[in-house]
């Protein structure tokens, strides 16, 4: 049995700043496209599994996952 089966639905808490960055992410984009502060926020979102990081042809891309933050 998985933890999400026990809990039903669960939400991941995000800050206002993280939510603003998530709202900007509509499609796959290069990580370098974001400024330094946004890159730090995106790294935090990657740790929370709300954003995925992809490496293609030596380029780092990021994309928003389909989670609903609270």
N, C-alpha and C positions, 0 to 999 in steps of 0.2 A: 504494500500500500504506500502510495506517495503522500508527501506532506500536503500537497494541494488538495488531495482527496479528503484528508482529515479536516482541513480548515475551510473547505468550500471555496470561497473566493478570498483573495488577499490582495492588498494594495501596497505599493511601494511609495514611501514618502519622498517627495521632491521639494526643493526650495523654489521660491519664485524665480530666481535666476535660472535654475535648471529648467523650469517649465518654459521660460522665454526661449532658451536655446532649443529645446525640443520642438517648440512651435515653429521655429525657423527651418527645421530639418524636414523637407518634403520629399527628398529623393537622395540617392547616393551622391555624395560630394567629397572632394578631396579634403583631408584633414587640415591641410595647410591653408585652405580657403578661409578658415576661421581665425580670428585674432587670438592673441596669447591667452587672454582671460577665458574666452569661449573654449579654447583647447583644454584648459584645465577643467572646466565644467564638464566637457565631453568625456574626459578621462574618468571623472567621478561617475558619470552616467554609464560608462562602460563597466565599471566595477559593480554597479547596481543592476547590470544586465538589461538596461533600457536602451542602449545603443550598441551596435555591433561594429567592430573594426575589421576591415578586409584589406588584404595586401595583394595588389595585382600589378605586375610589371614594375616592381620596386616603388609603387605609389600606394600610400595609405589612404583608404576610403572609409567613410563612416556613414551609417544609415540608422535611422530610428527603428526600434523594434515595436511590435504591436501590443504594448502594455498600456493599461490605463492607470496613470498615477493618481494618488489621492491628494 
